Amino acid sequence: MFEKRMGRFHGIKADLHLIASLICLSLLPFASSTGVNLTQNNSPSIYVVQEDKGILRLISVSPNSGKTRLVYTGAVEKGLPVFRKQNLILFKTSKELSLFNLSLGKSEPILGSQDAFPGNSGFFKEKPWLLFSRKSNNRWETVVYDYEKRKEEKVLPGTQPFLSADHRYVFLIGNEVKYSEHGEDSLRVPVHRYEPETDSLVTIAWVESGKEKLQLLDVYGLSDDLVVVRAATEKENRLYHLTVSQGELVKLDKVFYPSKTNEDPKEQFNVSASSDGKTLVFTERSEGKFGYLVVIDLVLKQRFESAFLGSFPVIKNGVVYFLCDPKFVKGTKETEYKPYSSYTLYSLDYKKDRIRAITPLSGKAEVLE
C-alpha cells in the first residue's frame, strides 16, 4: 500500500489508477475531540504514515532526538493521508477526498471530489486553497478548491498539478490530443502553466507522445526558466529538461542531470522538491534492482549520487529524510530488489554522503510531505 510514488510507471493512466486504488481510507475519529496541535517551535518534525496490523497511524518524529508522537490513528483499508498543512490533513477515501481538522477532530468531504485524487502538490501556503484532479467526460481536469468557502475557485485542463516554490504558478500535464501535420497523424501532450494572480493559463510546450509511446507522468516547475518533466517509454522512466516555449513542439532530448556513466537506462521516481525549489531529491534504480538516493542541488548545479539505498525521500532545511530496511541501506546498487521487512527513518547529509538512523518504525511506512 505504501508505494504511492514507487514502481515502474509505464503509463499516465496506469500511474493515476494505481494511486487512486492504493489510497482508500476508512477513517475513525480521534480518541480526543480536540485533536492535536501541530505547531512546531524548533526544527520541524518529520511526519510518517504507518500501517501495522490493519491500523493506520500518523506520527511526528523529532529529527534530532528520534522521539515520536502520535498525531492520528484509525482503521485502514489500504490507504494513507496524502498532504498536510498545519492542523489540516488531506485524505483520499474510498469515495472522495476529505479534509481532516486535527484541532477539532472532525472530517468533512471536499465537494466535487468523487473519484478524485491529489497530484504532486496539495495546499497553497497563503491561501485556503488545495488542488485535486478528476476525470470529466474522459478528460482530466484539475480543481483549485477553496476549503473555507467550500467551493471551486477554478477548473483547469490537465492533471498532476505541481505548485512552484513561490506558489506563483501551477504546472499541469495536459490531455493528449490527436494532431495532423502534412497528412501524418500523431499524438501530442501539452504542458500548461496557470498563474492564479492573473487567472491566466498558457501552454508552455507540446511533446509528441505517439511515435515512441512516450507518456508524460509529472511536471515540476522549479524556476521561471527551469521546468522538469518525468517521462516514461517502454524502456525507461526518466527526468528531462523541458524547453519552455510559446506553446511550440519540443523534444525531450536533454536528461536532467544524468549519472556520469549513464550506461543503463534508469528508473527515477519518488521525486520531491524542497520548499524553496532549489533542491530536488529522488530515488533511482536499474530495472529489478534496489533504489538509491540522488540529490540535485540547483544552486551548486551539481548531482549528488548517494551510495546508500532508500525510498520515499523528502528534503527539509537542506537535509534528506528517507526510509529503508536496515538490512539493505548499505547494500550495493546492483543488489536484486527484495521487499522491505522493516522500516527505519534516516537522515542523509548529501554533500558528505553520510546517513544517521533516527528511529525504527513498526509496520509499513511512508514519509508524508
C-alpha contacts under 8 A as a table, 3 or more apart, distances in Angstrom:
res1	aa1	res2	aa2	distance
1	M	4	K	7.29
1	M	22	L	5.68
1	M	23	I	7.41
1	M	78	K	5.78
1	M	79	G	6.44
2	F	22	L	7.89
2	F	79	G	7.82
2	F	80	L	7.89
2	F	364	K	6.90
2	F	365	A	6.44
2	F	366	E	6.08
3	E	6	M	4.86
3	E	7	G	7.14
4	K	18	L	7.67
4	K	19	I	5.63
4	K	22	L	7.00
4	K	23	I	7.78
5	R	269	F	6.47
5	R	270	N	4.97
5	R	271	V	7.77
5	R	312	F	7.54
6	M	269	F	6.02
6	M	270	N	5.96
7	G	269	F	7.46
8	R	237	N	7.50
8	R	267	E	7.30
9	F	12	I	7.23
9	F	14	A	7.07
9	F	15	D	5.68
9	F	217	L	7.91
9	F	232	A	6.79
9	F	237	N	7.19
10	H	14	A	7.02
10	H	15	D	7.46
10	H	215	Q	7.75
10	H	232	A	5.99
10	H	233	T	6.62
10	H	234	E	6.61
10	H	237	N	7.89
11	G	14	A	5.16
11	G	15	D	5.93
11	G	215	Q	5.91
11	G	216	L	7.96
11	G	217	L	7.30
11	G	232	A	7.00
12	I	15	D	4.86
12	I	16	L	6.06
12	I	215	Q	6.32
12	I	216	L	6.70
12	I	217	L	5.33
13	K	16	L	5.19
13	K	17	H	5.98
14	A	17	H	5.15
14	A	18	L	5.88
15	D	18	L	5.18
15	D	19	I	6.37
15	D	217	L	7.60
16	L	19	I	5.13
16	L	20	A	6.14
17	H	20	A	4.99
17	H	21	S	5.98
18	L	21	S	5.23
18	L	22	L	6.07
19	I	22	L	5.27
19	I	23	I	6.33
19	I	117	F	7.87
20	A	23	I	5.77
20	A	24	C	7.37
20	A	115	D	7.84
20	A	116	A	7.77
20	A	117	F	6.30
21	S	24	C	6.59
22	L	78	K	6.10
22	L	79	G	5.85
23	I	78	K	6.13
23	I	79	G	3.78
23	I	80	L	5.67
23	I	81	P	7.89
23	I	92	K	5.92
23	I	93	T	7.09
23	I	94	S	7.77
24	C	77	E	6.26
24	C	78	K	5.66
24	C	79	G	4.52
24	C	80	L	7.25
24	C	92	K	5.80
24	C	93	T	4.66
24	C	94	S	4.48
24	C	95	K	7.99
25	L	75	A	7.95
25	L	76	V	5.53
25	L	77	E	5.42
25	L	78	K	6.38
25	L	79	G	4.84
25	L	80	L	6.46
25	L	91	F	7.49
25	L	92	K	6.33
25	L	93	T	4.49
25	L	94	S	5.95
26	S	74	G	7.51
26	S	75	A	5.91
26	S	76	V	5.17
26	S	77	E	5.75
26	S	93	T	6.58
26	S	94	S	7.43
27	L	74	G	5.49
27	L	75	A	5.98
27	L	76	V	6.89
28	L	73	T	7.37
28	L	74	G	4.63
28	L	75	A	6.09
29	P	74	G	7.04
29	P	105	G	6.49
29	P	106	K	7.22
30	F	33	S	6.14
30	F	35	G	6.33
30	F	72	Y	6.77
30	F	73	T	6.99
30	F	74	G	7.78
30	F	105	G	5.67
31	A	35	G	7.95
32	S	35	G	5.57
32	S	105	G	7.21
33	S	104	L	6.18
33	S	105	G	5.18
34	T	102	L	7.26
34	T	103	S	5.14
34	T	104	L	4.80
34	T	105	G	5.61
35	G	71	V	7.82
35	G	101	N	7.85
35	G	102	L	4.66
35	G	103	S	4.49
35	G	104	L	5.71
35	G	105	G	4.87
36	V	71	V	6.14
36	V	87	N	7.65
36	V	102	L	5.50
36	V	103	S	5.43
37	N	87	N	6.31
37	N	102	L	6.93
37	N	103	S	5.88
38	L	86	Q	5.90
38	L	87	N	5.79
39	T	86	Q	6.64
39	T	87	N	7.89
40	Q	43	S	7.34
40	Q	44	P	5.99
40	Q	45	S	7.26
41	N	44	P	7.53
43	S	62	S	7.96
43	S	63	P	7.75
44	P	62	S	7.58
44	P	63	P	7.93
45	S	60	S	5.79
45	S	61	V	5.39
45	S	62	S	5.03
45	S	63	P	6.33
46	I	60	S	5.59
46	I	61	V	5.09
46	I	62	S	6.55
46	I	63	P	6.68
46	I	367	V	7.43
46	I	368	L	7.69
47	Y	58	L	6.90
47	Y	59	I	5.71
47	Y	60	S	4.52
47	Y	61	V	6.20
47	Y	367	V	6.01
47	Y	368	L	5.35
47	Y	369	E	7.50
48	V	58	L	5.81
48	V	59	I	5.45
48	V	60	S	6.40
48	V	61	V	7.47
48	V	365	A	6.66
48	V	366	E	5.70
48	V	367	V	4.44
48	V	368	L	5.41
49	V	56	L	7.20
49	V	57	R	5.80
49	V	58	L	4.60
49	V	59	I	6.52
49	V	80	L	6.78
49	V	81	P	7.40
49	V	365	A	5.46
49	V	366	E	5.34
49	V	367	V	6.27
49	V	368	L	6.49
50	Q	56	L	5.75
50	Q	57	R	5.09
50	Q	58	L	6.31
50	Q	59	I	7.76
50	Q	361	L	7.65
50	Q	362	S	7.01
50	Q	363	G	6.29
50	Q	364	K	5.60
50	Q	365	A	4.43
50	Q	366	E	6.79
51	E	54	G	6.38
51	E	55	I	5.54
51	E	56	L	4.61
51	E	57	R	6.38
51	E	76	V	7.76
51	E	362	S	7.78
51	E	363	G	5.50
51	E	364	K	5.24
51	E	365	A	6.41
52	D	55	I	5.37
52	D	56	L	6.74
52	D	362	S	6.49
52	D	363	G	4.34
52	D	364	K	6.46
53	K	363	G	7.44
54	G	75	A	6.42
54	G	76	V	5.78
54	G	77	E	7.39
55	I	73	T	7.16
55	I	74	G	6.04
55	I	75	A	4.95
55	I	76	V	5.66
56	L	73	T	5.56
56	L	74	G	5.32
56	L	75	A	5.82
56	L	76	V	5.48
56	L	80	L	7.41
57	R	70	L	7.17
57	R	71	V	7.49
57	R	72	Y	5.60
57	R	73	T	4.40
57	R	74	G	6.67
58	L	70	L	6.33
58	L	71	V	5.44
58	L	72	Y	4.97
58	L	73	T	6.37
59	I	68	T	6.31
59	I	69	R	5.40
59	I	70	L	4.57
59	I	71	V	5.19
59	I	72	Y	6.97
60	S	68	T	5.55
60	S	69	R	5.22
60	S	70	L	6.60
60	S	71	V	6.71
61	V	66	G	5.83
61	V	67	K	5.67
61	V	68	T	4.50
61	V	69	R	6.59
62	S	65	S	5.58
62	S	66	G	4.95
62	S	67	K	5.39
62	S	68	T	6.53
63	P	66	G	5.58
63	P	347	S	7.86
63	P	358	I	6.49
64	N	358	I	7.53
65	S	358	I	7.32
66	G	358	I	4.99
66	G	359	T	5.29
67	K	359	T	7.68
70	L	73	T	7.54
71	V	102	L	8.00
72	Y	102	L	7.91
76	V	79	G	6.31
76	V	80	L	7.88
79	G	92	K	7.60
79	G	93	T	7.87
80	L	91	F	7.03
80	L	92	K	7.40
81	P	89	I	6.73
81	P	90	L	6.09
81	P	91	F	4.66
81	P	92	K	6.76
81	P	368	L	7.70
82	V	89	I	7.37
82	V	90	L	5.72
82	V	91	F	5.76
82	V	92	K	7.17
82	V	118	P	7.54
82	V	368	L	6.81
82	V	369	E	7.63
83	F	89	I	5.81
83	F	90	L	5.22
83	F	91	F	7.49
83	F	121	S	7.91
83	F	122	G	5.77
83	F	123	F	7.52
83	F	368	L	6.70
83	F	369	E	6.00
84	R	87	N	7.35
84	R	88	L	5.72
84	R	89	I	4.45
84	R	90	L	6.28
84	R	122	G	7.84
84	R	123	F	7.72
84	R	368	L	7.64
84	R	369	E	6.97
85	K	88	L	5.15
85	K	89	I	6.42
85	K	123	F	6.70
87	N	101	N	5.87
87	N	102	L	5.20
87	N	103	S	6.26
88	L	99	L	6.63
88	L	100	F	5.66
88	L	101	N	4.83
88	L	102	L	6.19
89	I	99	L	5.79
89	I	100	F	5.17
89	I	101	N	6.70
89	I	102	L	7.61
90	L	97	L	7.10
90	L	98	S	6.02
90	L	99	L	4.84
90	L	100	F	6.45
90	L	122	G	7.77
91	F	97	L	5.65
91	F	98	S	5.21
91	F	99	L	6.18
91	F	100	F	7.28
92	K	95	K	7.90
92	K	96	E	6.15
92	K	97	L	4.58
92	K	98	S	6.42
92	K	117	F	6.69
93	T	96	E	5.29
93	T	97	L	5.74
93	T	98	S	6.93
94	S	115	D	7.91
95	K	114	Q	5.76
95	K	115	D	5.95
96	E	109	P	7.02
96	E	110	I	7.26
96	E	113	S	5.18
96	E	114	Q	4.35
96	E	115	D	5.48
96	E	116	A	6.20
96	E	117	F	7.95
97	L	109	P	6.09
97	L	110	I	5.62
97	L	113	S	5.65
97	L	114	Q	7.11
97	L	115	D	7.98
97	L	116	A	6.74
97	L	117	F	6.98
98	S	107	S	6.50
98	S	108	E	5.54
98	S	109	P	4.20
98	S	110	I	5.25
99	L	107	S	5.54
99	L	108	E	5.51
99	L	109	P	6.31
99	L	110	I	6.81
100	F	105	G	7.12
100	F	106	K	5.77
100	F	107	S	4.21
100	F	108	E	6.60
101	N	104	L	5.52
101	N	105	G	5.65
101	N	106	K	5.41
101	N	107	S	6.19
102	L	105	G	4.92
102	L	106	K	7.04
110	I	113	S	5.79
110	I	147	Y	7.49
110	I	150	R	7.27
111	L	114	Q	7.89
111	L	150	R	6.96
111	L	151	K	7.16
113	S	116	A	4.91
113	S	117	F	7.66
113	S	132	F	7.75
113	S	134	R	7.14
114	Q	134	R	7.90
115	D	134	R	6.74
116	A	132	F	6.66
116	A	133	S	5.61
116	A	134	R	4.49
116	A	135	K	7.42
117	F	132	F	5.62
117	F	133	S	5.58
117	F	134	R	6.63
118	P	121	S	7.25
118	P	122	G	6.52
118	P	131	L	6.47
118	P	132	F	4.33
118	P	133	S	6.05
118	P	160	Q	7.53
119	G	122	G	6.95
119	G	131	L	7.27
119	G	132	F	6.10
119	G	133	S	6.80
119	G	159	T	7.06
119	G	160	Q	4.29
119	G	161	P	5.20
119	G	162	F	7.02
120	N	160	Q	5.82
120	N	161	P	5.76
120	N	162	F	5.20
120	N	163	L	7.98
120	N	218	D	7.84
121	S	131	L	6.93
121	S	161	P	6.17
121	S	162	F	4.97
121	S	163	L	5.87
122	G	130	L	5.39
122	G	131	L	5.35
122	G	132	F	7.36
123	F	128	P	7.72
123	F	129	W	5.97
123	F	130	L	4.29
123	F	131	L	6.55
124	F	127	K	5.59
124	F	128	P	6.78
124	F	129	W	5.50
124	F	130	L	5.95
124	F	163	L	7.82
124	F	167	H	6.85
125	K	128	P	7.82
125	K	167	H	7.42
128	P	146	D	5.61
128	P	147	Y	5.97
128	P	148	E	6.22
129	W	144	V	6.42
129	W	145	Y	5.27
129	W	146	D	4.48
129	W	147	Y	6.01
130	L	144	V	5.91
130	L	145	Y	5.32
130	L	146	D	6.69
130	L	147	Y	7.24
131	L	142	T	6.91
131	L	143	V	5.72
131	L	144	V	5.03
131	L	145	Y	6.23
131	L	161	P	7.09
132	F	142	T	5.65
132	F	143	V	5.49
132	F	144	V	7.12
132	F	145	Y	7.92
132	F	161	P	7.53
133	S	140	W	6.86
133	S	141	E	5.60
133	S	142	T	4.19
133	S	143	V	6.07
133	S	158	G	7.84
133	S	159	T	5.68
133	S	160	Q	7.11
133	S	161	P	7.81
134	R	140	W	5.84
134	R	141	E	5.64
134	R	142	T	6.45
134	R	143	V	7.95
134	R	159	T	7.84
135	K	138	N	5.89
135	K	139	R	5.52
135	K	140	W	4.67
135	K	141	E	6.26
136	S	139	R	5.23
136	S	140	W	6.21
136	S	141	E	6.87
139	R	157	P	7.97
139	R	158	G	7.75
139	R	175	N	6.58
140	W	157	P	6.37
140	W	158	G	5.04
140	W	159	T	5.81
140	W	174	G	7.68
140	W	175	N	6.46
141	E	155	V	6.60
141	E	156	L	5.51
141	E	157	P	4.49
141	E	158	G	4.74
141	E	159	T	5.90
142	T	155	V	5.71
142	T	156	L	5.02
142	T	157	P	6.16
142	T	158	G	5.94
142	T	159	T	5.64
142	T	160	Q	7.95
142	T	161	P	7.13
143	V	152	E	6.58
143	V	153	E	7.49
143	V	154	K	5.83
143	V	155	V	4.60
143	V	156	L	6.28
144	V	152	E	5.98
144	V	153	E	5.41
144	V	154	K	5.05
144	V	155	V	6.35
144	V	156	L	7.99
145	Y	150	R	7.21
145	Y	151	K	5.95
145	Y	152	E	4.47
145	Y	153	E	5.49
145	Y	154	K	7.18
146	D	149	K	5.57
146	D	150	R	5.51
146	D	151	K	5.46
146	D	152	E	6.08
146	D	153	E	6.23
147	Y	150	R	4.64
147	Y	151	K	6.89
152	E	155	V	7.26
157	P	172	L	7.91
157	P	174	G	6.14
157	P	175	N	7.18
158	G	161	P	7.91
158	G	172	L	5.62
158	G	173	I	5.24
158	G	174	G	3.95
158	G	175	N	5.57
158	G	192	H	7.81
159	T	172	L	5.55
159	T	173	I	5.33
159	T	174	G	6.42
159	T	175	N	7.96
160	Q	172	L	5.84
160	Q	173	I	6.19
160	Q	217	L	7.67
160	Q	218	D	6.09
160	Q	219	V	7.42
161	P	170	V	6.22
161	P	171	F	5.58
161	P	172	L	4.87
161	P	173	I	7.42
161	P	219	V	7.76
162	F	170	V	5.52
162	F	171	F	5.14
162	F	172	L	6.69
162	F	219	V	6.81
162	F	220	Y	6.11
162	F	221	G	7.21
163	L	166	D	7.96
163	L	167	H	5.54
163	L	168	R	7.56
163	L	169	Y	5.93
163	L	170	V	4.67
163	L	171	F	6.47
163	L	220	Y	7.98
163	L	221	G	7.40
164	S	167	H	4.92
164	S	168	R	6.26
164	S	169	Y	5.47
164	S	170	V	6.40
164	S	171	F	7.60
164	S	220	Y	7.58
164	S	221	G	5.52
164	S	222	L	6.08
164	S	223	S	7.24
164	S	277	G	7.26
165	A	168	R	7.71
165	A	222	L	6.83
165	A	223	S	7.86
165	A	274	S	7.97
165	A	275	S	5.72
165	A	276	D	5.18
165	A	277	G	5.06
166	D	169	Y	7.77
166	D	276	D	7.37
167	H	170	V	7.38
168	R	195	E	6.04
168	R	196	P	7.02
168	R	197	E	7.38
169	Y	193	R	6.34
169	Y	194	Y	5.46
169	Y	195	E	4.76
169	Y	196	P	6.89
170	V	193	R	5.70
170	V	194	Y	5.03
170	V	195	E	6.55
170	V	196	P	7.92
171	F	191	V	7.33
171	F	192	H	5.74
171	F	193	R	4.62
171	F	194	Y	6.40
171	F	219	V	6.56
171	F	220	Y	6.98
171	F	221	G	6.43
172	L	191	V	5.85
172	L	192	H	5.10
172	L	193	R	6.41
172	L	218	D	7.94
172	L	219	V	6.56
173	I	189	V	7.45
173	I	190	P	6.48
173	I	191	V	4.95
173	I	192	H	6.46
173	I	216	L	7.06
173	I	217	L	7.50
173	I	218	D	6.73
173	I	219	V	6.60
174	G	189	V	6.01
174	G	190	P	4.91
174	G	191	V	5.48
174	G	192	H	6.43
175	N	189	V	6.06
175	N	190	P	6.82
176	E	187	L	6.58
176	E	188	R	5.58
176	E	189	V	4.49
176	E	190	P	7.12
177	V	187	L	5.67
177	V	188	R	5.50
177	V	189	V	6.42
178	K	185	D	6.94
178	K	186	S	5.83
178	K	187	L	4.66
178	K	188	R	6.45
179	Y	185	D	5.61
179	Y	186	S	5.13
179	Y	187	L	5.78
179	Y	188	R	6.73
180	S	183	G	6.08
180	S	184	E	5.37
180	S	185	D	4.28
180	S	186	S	6.11
181	E	184	E	5.25
181	E	185	D	6.48
181	E	186	S	7.96
186	S	208	E	7.26
186	S	209	S	7.72
186	S	210	G	5.74
186	S	211	K	7.35
187	L	208	E	5.93
187	L	209	S	5.44
187	L	210	G	4.76
187	L	211	K	7.95
188	R	206	W	6.35
188	R	207	V	5.47
188	R	208	E	4.32
188	R	209	S	5.27
188	R	210	G	6.98
189	V	206	W	5.58
189	V	207	V	5.25
189	V	208	E	6.38
189	V	209	S	6.58
189	V	216	L	7.65
190	P	203	T	6.47
190	P	204	I	7.63
190	P	205	A	5.84
190	P	206	W	4.38
190	P	207	V	6.35
190	P	247	G	7.94
191	V	203	T	5.74
191	V	204	I	5.88
191	V	205	A	5.43
191	V	206	W	6.26
191	V	207	V	7.98
191	V	219	V	7.92
192	H	201	L	6.83
192	H	202	V	5.67
192	H	203	T	4.35
192	H	204	I	5.78
192	H	205	A	7.47
193	R	201	L	5.75
193	R	202	V	5.41
193	R	203	T	6.26
193	R	204	I	6.68
194	Y	199	D	7.10
194	Y	200	S	5.72
194	Y	201	L	4.35
194	Y	202	V	6.47
195	E	198	T	5.80
195	E	199	D	5.59
195	E	200	S	5.34
195	E	201	L	6.48
196	P	199	D	4.64
196	P	200	S	6.86
197	E	200	S	7.98
202	V	247	G	7.75
203	T	206	W	7.73
203	T	246	Q	7.05
203	T	247	G	5.02
204	I	244	V	5.46
204	I	245	S	5.20
204	I	246	Q	5.47
204	I	247	G	4.60
204	I	248	E	7.34
205	A	242	L	7.93
205	A	243	T	7.30
205	A	244	V	6.04
205	A	245	S	5.60
205	A	246	Q	6.72
205	A	247	G	4.33
205	A	248	E	5.20
205	A	249	L	6.00
205	A	250	V	6.45
206	W	247	G	6.20
206	W	248	E	5.78
206	W	249	L	4.51
206	W	250	V	6.04
207	V	249	L	5.76
207	V	250	V	5.68
207	V	251	K	6.48
207	V	252	L	7.63
208	E	211	K	7.37
208	E	214	L	7.67
208	E	249	L	7.27
208	E	250	V	7.80
208	E	251	K	7.62
209	S	212	E	6.46
209	S	213	K	5.58
209	S	214	L	4.64
209	S	215	Q	6.03
210	G	213	K	4.94
210	G	214	L	6.57
211	K	214	L	7.51
212	E	233	T	6.80
213	K	233	T	5.98
213	K	234	E	7.35
214	L	231	A	6.70
214	L	232	A	5.69
214	L	233	T	4.75
214	L	234	E	7.87
215	Q	231	A	5.58
215	Q	232	A	5.34
215	Q	233	T	6.57
216	L	219	V	7.92
216	L	229	V	6.96
216	L	230	R	6.10
216	L	231	A	4.49
216	L	232	A	6.56
217	L	229	V	7.41
217	L	230	R	5.52
217	L	231	A	5.61
217	L	232	A	7.17
218	D	229	V	5.53
218	D	230	R	5.06
218	D	231	A	7.28
219	V	227	V	7.15
219	V	228	V	5.77
219	V	229	V	4.30
219	V	230	R	6.38
220	Y	227	V	5.71
220	Y	228	V	5.08
220	Y	229	V	6.14
221	G	224	D	7.44
221	G	226	L	6.31
221	G	227	V	4.44
221	G	228	V	6.40
222	L	225	D	7.98
222	L	226	L	5.56
222	L	227	V	5.86
222	L	228	V	7.54
222	L	277	G	5.24
222	L	278	K	7.27
223	S	226	L	4.99
223	S	227	V	6.93
223	S	277	G	7.23
224	D	227	V	7.75
225	D	244	V	6.97
226	L	241	H	7.36
226	L	242	L	7.52
226	L	244	V	7.90
227	V	241	H	6.22
227	V	242	L	5.45
227	V	243	T	7.43
227	V	244	V	7.21
228	V	239	L	6.51
228	V	240	Y	5.56
228	V	241	H	4.77
228	V	242	L	5.44
228	V	256	F	7.38
229	V	239	L	5.59
229	V	240	Y	5.41
229	V	241	H	6.58
229	V	242	L	6.37
230	R	237	N	7.01
230	R	238	R	5.50
230	R	239	L	4.37
230	R	240	Y	6.32
231	A	237	N	5.73
231	A	238	R	5.63
231	A	239	L	6.40
231	A	240	Y	7.37
232	A	235	K	7.66
232	A	236	E	5.70
232	A	237	N	4.23
232	A	238	R	6.49
233	T	236	E	5.41
233	T	237	N	6.46
235	K	265	P	7.24
236	E	265	P	5.66
236	E	266	K	6.15
236	E	267	E	6.05
237	N	265	P	7.90
237	N	266	K	6.54
237	N	267	E	4.71
237	N	268	Q	5.96
238	R	255	V	7.37
238	R	266	K	6.69
238	R	267	E	5.96
238	R	268	Q	5.37
239	L	255	V	6.18
239	L	256	F	5.43
239	L	268	Q	6.92
240	Y	252	L	6.28
240	Y	253	D	7.41
240	Y	254	K	5.76
240	Y	255	V	4.46
240	Y	256	F	4.63
241	H	252	L	7.02
241	H	253	D	7.97
241	H	254	K	5.70
241	H	255	V	6.24
241	H	256	F	5.43
242	L	250	V	7.75
242	L	252	L	6.63
243	T	250	V	6.57
243	T	251	K	7.95
244	V	247	G	7.97
245	S	248	E	5.72
252	L	255	V	7.70
255	V	258	P	5.80
257	Y	296	I	7.44
257	Y	302	Q	7.74
257	Y	303	R	6.30
258	P	262	N	6.29
259	S	262	N	5.08
259	S	303	R	7.89
259	S	305	E	7.97
262	N	265	P	7.08
264	D	286	S	6.86
265	P	286	S	6.78
266	K	284	E	6.43
266	K	285	R	5.55
266	K	286	S	5.02
266	K	287	E	7.08
267	E	284	E	5.52
267	E	285	R	5.33
267	E	286	S	6.19
267	E	287	E	6.96
268	Q	271	V	7.63
268	Q	282	F	6.62
268	Q	283	T	5.70
268	Q	284	E	4.49
268	Q	285	R	6.75
269	F	282	F	5.85
269	F	283	T	5.40
269	F	284	E	6.55
270	N	281	V	7.96
270	N	282	F	5.15
270	N	283	T	5.59
270	N	311	S	7.06
270	N	312	F	5.54
270	N	313	P	6.76
271	V	280	L	7.16
271	V	281	V	5.84
271	V	282	F	4.33
271	V	283	T	7.01
271	V	313	P	7.66
272	S	280	L	5.88
272	S	281	V	5.38
272	S	282	F	6.25
272	S	313	P	6.91
272	S	314	V	5.66
272	S	315	I	7.22
273	A	277	G	5.95
273	A	278	K	7.68
273	A	279	T	5.91
273	A	280	L	4.49
273	A	281	V	6.36
273	A	314	V	7.40
273	A	315	I	7.00
274	S	277	G	5.18
274	S	278	K	6.42
274	S	279	T	5.37
274	S	280	L	6.33
274	S	314	V	7.57
274	S	315	I	5.49
274	S	316	K	6.34
275	S	278	K	7.93
275	S	316	K	7.53
276	D	279	T	7.66
277	G	280	L	7.42
278	K	297	D	6.44
278	K	298	L	5.20
278	K	299	V	6.28
279	T	295	V	7.05
279	T	296	I	5.67
279	T	297	D	4.81
279	T	298	L	5.73
279	T	299	V	7.84
279	T	315	I	7.79
280	L	295	V	5.77
280	L	296	I	5.11
280	L	297	D	6.78
280	L	298	L	7.85
280	L	315	I	7.85
281	V	293	L	7.25
281	V	294	V	5.71
281	V	295	V	4.40
281	V	296	I	6.26
281	V	313	P	6.64
281	V	314	V	6.85
281	V	315	I	7.00
281	V	320	V	7.80
282	F	293	L	6.05
282	F	294	V	5.52
282	F	295	V	6.65
282	F	312	F	7.86
282	F	313	P	6.46
283	T	291	G	5.63
283	T	292	Y	5.47
283	T	293	L	4.83
283	T	294	V	6.12
283	T	310	G	7.26
283	T	311	S	6.22
283	T	312	F	7.51
283	T	313	P	7.37
284	E	291	G	5.18
284	E	292	Y	5.47
284	E	293	L	6.34
284	E	294	V	6.77
285	R	288	G	7.91
285	R	289	K	6.05
285	R	290	F	6.10
285	R	291	G	4.49
285	R	292	Y	6.33
285	R	333	K	7.31
286	S	289	K	5.47
286	S	290	F	7.63
286	S	291	G	7.68
286	S	334	E	7.76
288	G	336	E	6.08
288	G	337	Y	5.80
289	K	333	K	6.79
289	K	334	E	5.86
289	K	335	T	5.60
289	K	336	E	4.54
289	K	337	Y	4.63
290	F	309	L	6.77
290	F	310	G	7.97
290	F	333	K	6.11
290	F	334	E	7.10
290	F	335	T	5.98
290	F	336	E	6.18
290	F	337	Y	4.69
290	F	338	K	7.58
291	G	309	L	5.68
291	G	310	G	6.05
291	G	311	S	6.85
291	G	333	K	7.02
292	Y	305	E	7.93
292	Y	306	S	6.62
292	Y	307	A	6.98
292	Y	308	F	5.80
292	Y	309	L	4.07
292	Y	310	G	5.46
292	Y	311	S	7.45
292	Y	333	K	6.69
293	L	305	E	6.32
293	L	306	S	5.36
293	L	307	A	7.63
293	L	308	F	6.64
293	L	309	L	6.30
293	L	310	G	6.28
293	L	311	S	7.54
293	L	313	P	7.66
294	V	303	R	7.13
294	V	304	F	5.75
294	V	305	E	4.60
294	V	306	S	5.99
295	V	303	R	5.94
295	V	304	F	5.06
295	V	305	E	6.49
295	V	306	S	8.00
295	V	350	Y	6.98
296	I	301	K	7.23
296	I	302	Q	5.92
296	I	303	R	4.63
296	I	304	F	6.22
297	D	300	L	5.50
297	D	301	K	5.56
297	D	302	Q	5.38
297	D	303	R	6.40
297	D	304	F	7.66
298	L	301	K	4.49
298	L	302	Q	6.69
299	V	302	Q	7.92
304	F	350	Y	6.53
304	F	351	K	6.90
306	S	309	L	7.77
306	S	350	Y	6.92
306	S	353	D	5.84
307	A	330	K	7.48
307	A	332	T	7.43
307	A	333	K	7.70
307	A	353	D	7.22
308	F	329	V	5.59
308	F	330	K	5.41
308	F	331	G	6.97
308	F	332	T	7.70
309	L	324	C	7.01
309	L	328	F	6.78
309	L	329	V	4.72
309	L	330	K	6.42
309	L	331	G	6.62
309	L	332	T	7.59
309	L	333	K	7.29
310	G	313	P	7.58
310	G	322	F	6.29
310	G	323	L	5.64
310	G	324	C	4.76
310	G	325	D	7.89
310	G	329	V	6.27
311	S	322	F	5.87
311	S	323	L	5.35
311	S	324	C	6.20
312	F	322	F	5.52
312	F	323	L	6.19
312	F	366	E	6.38
312	F	367	V	6.20
313	P	320	V	6.35
313	P	321	Y	5.47
313	P	322	F	4.25
313	P	323	L	7.11
313	P	367	V	7.40
314	V	320	V	5.65
314	V	321	Y	5.41
314	V	322	F	6.53
314	V	367	V	7.39
314	V	369	E	6.96
315	I	318	G	6.23
315	I	319	V	5.44
315	I	320	V	4.32
315	I	321	Y	6.15
316	K	319	V	5.40
316	K	320	V	6.50
316	K	321	Y	7.73
319	V	347	S	6.65
319	V	348	L	6.13
319	V	349	D	5.94
319	V	350	Y	7.40
320	V	347	S	5.56
320	V	348	L	5.00
320	V	349	D	6.79
320	V	350	Y	7.18
321	Y	345	L	7.00
321	Y	346	Y	5.64
321	Y	347	S	4.47
321	Y	348	L	6.25
322	F	345	L	5.86
322	F	346	Y	5.42
322	F	347	S	6.44
322	F	348	L	7.80
322	F	367	V	7.17
323	L	343	Y	6.21
323	L	344	T	5.61
323	L	345	L	4.81
323	L	346	Y	6.08
323	L	365	A	7.85
323	L	366	E	7.28
323	L	367	V	7.55
324	C	328	F	7.03
324	C	329	V	5.86
324	C	340	Y	7.33
324	C	342	S	7.76
324	C	343	Y	5.42
324	C	344	T	5.66
324	C	345	L	6.95
324	C	346	Y	7.63
325	D	328	F	5.47
325	D	329	V	6.15
325	D	340	Y	5.46
325	D	341	S	6.66
325	D	342	S	5.23
325	D	343	Y	4.83
325	D	344	T	6.14
326	P	329	V	5.36
326	P	330	K	7.82
326	P	342	S	7.46
326	P	343	Y	7.13
326	P	344	T	6.58
327	K	330	K	7.49
327	K	331	G	7.89
328	F	331	G	5.05
331	G	335	T	6.77
332	T	335	T	5.50
340	Y	343	Y	6.98
342	S	361	L	7.31
342	S	362	S	7.09
342	S	363	G	6.68
342	S	364	K	7.16
343	Y	360	P	6.15
343	Y	361	L	5.39
343	Y	362	S	6.94
343	Y	363	G	7.28
343	Y	364	K	6.74
343	Y	365	A	6.72
344	T	357	A	6.98
344	T	358	I	7.36
344	T	359	T	5.79
344	T	360	P	4.15
344	T	361	L	5.47
345	L	357	A	6.23
345	L	358	I	5.50
345	L	359	T	5.50
345	L	360	P	6.24
345	L	361	L	7.19
346	Y	355	I	6.50
346	Y	356	R	5.51
346	Y	357	A	4.51
346	Y	358	I	5.29
346	Y	359	T	7.40
347	S	355	I	5.50
347	S	356	R	5.29
347	S	357	A	6.62
347	S	358	I	6.93
348	L	353	D	6.64
348	L	354	R	5.70
348	L	355	I	4.46
348	L	356	R	6.65
349	D	352	K	5.67
349	D	353	D	5.52
349	D	354	R	5.25
349	D	355	I	6.33
350	Y	353	D	4.65
350	Y	354	R	6.80
357	A	360	P	7.93
361	L	364	K	7.86
361	L	365	A	7.30
362	S	365	A	7.75
